[in-house]
Amino acid sequence: MSLEVKVVYVDSRFCTSDSNSDSDFKIQLPRNIYLPEKCVMHIENITMPHSWYSIEKGINDLIYVKLGTTCLIATIPSTNYIGSTFATAVATALGNGFTTSYEMNTNRLTISNSQSFKILTDAELATGLNGAWTGTVYNWSLPASANDVLANRTVNSGYSFVSGMLSLNGFRAVYISSSTLSNYNTVWAKGENNIIKKVPVSSDFGYQIIDQMVSDHDFLSVERMTLSTIDFKIRDTKGNIVPLRGSPVSLTIKFSLQTEM
């Protein structure tokens, strides 16, 4: 038993015409590849741009607030931020008498108001504040909140809110999925089972993320598959397609035979 093809080099610049973007694309192989029994694959040599902003529209640009009896949604403009500029943007977005201050030494943001308020966590947003939300209708399952940026996971209420350590890189990791290669033998926190690689975000905005880490045990079974077209999606931890803004992604698929599986 042998492999007719041991390596496939993937570059999103050579995607199919029906691909959506460099983070949601397909490649067409020049010929069909049959993978025999006990065949496994590794994803190696990933190169992708860190091209997403601190705040991305439709992904993490909203703050949900209950101010007294009023429920409101504040929209933060989509761009890159440092702590001080983020504090200003949040204050402007919230309005309604809110003030903010940024503590550089602790990388934390304080939001204050003369009225008692609460910033809803994702857990509260998932239930519409237990049905008590009276503001603009939103998608309970995908609220596009800025809570990951604010590290807001604890139910809060009062005249001031102190964030956790701000995360202004946008995403700590991205996930590559493929319905073609996954064999549905992985489990993701969101319940999906077609993830083929987790890529830590190791570079700042404007630089390339290069992941060459490979473990002897970091393989997935692809036995008895026939490959013709391979699909890829690059998403954040909540399942949003990561915006790469026309910058290509490349990676290597390496096939091998396992003597024991």
C-alpha positions, 0 to 999 in steps of 0.5 A: 500500500502506497500513496500516489500523492504525499503533499498538496500545496494550497494557496488561496490565490489559485482558488476556484471561481466560485470561492467567496474570499481568501478565508472561504475558498476551494481549490480544484486538484489537477486530478483525483487523489485516492487516499487508502486505508490508514491514511492520515494528514497533517496541516503544516506551514500555514501563512496568513496575514493578520489583516483584521481590525481590533473592532470588526463590523458585524463581529465584535462592534456592539456593546449592549447596555441596560441604563436604568429602564432603557435598553440600548446598543452602542456601535463602535466604529470598525478600525484598529485601536490602542487603549486610549483611542478605544476609550474615546470611541466607546464613550462616543458610541455610548453617549447618554452621559457615559464617560470612560478612562483607560489605565495603561498600566493595567490595560483596563477600561473604566466606563462610568455614568451617573445612573446605574447601568449594566453591560450585558454579557454574552450569556445574558445576550443569549437569553435576551436578558431573560426576555427582559430586553426591550431595545432594538431586536438582535440575533441572540445566538450571534450578537456581535458583541465587544465582550471578548475585547472588554473581557466582560464575562461576569454579570455586573451592575452599578455606576461604573464598569471596569473591564478585564484586560483589553484584547485589542488584537481582535482574535487570539486564535483562528480555526481552519475548517474543511468539510472535505478533509475533516472526516468529522472526527474533531470537536469544537467548542461551538459544537461543530466537528469539521475543524482541521487546524487551530492557528494561534495569532502570533503576529500583530496587525499588518504582519504575517502569521506563520505556523510551522508547529507540528506534533506527531499526534496532530493528525486526522484520519482521511482514509478511503477518501477521494479528493477532487475539490477541497474547501477551506474556511477560516473562522474565529472562535464564534464561527465568524468568517475572518476578514482577510481583505484580499490577502492570500493564505497558504498551507501544506497538506501532508499525507502519510500512512499510520501503522497503528490507528 
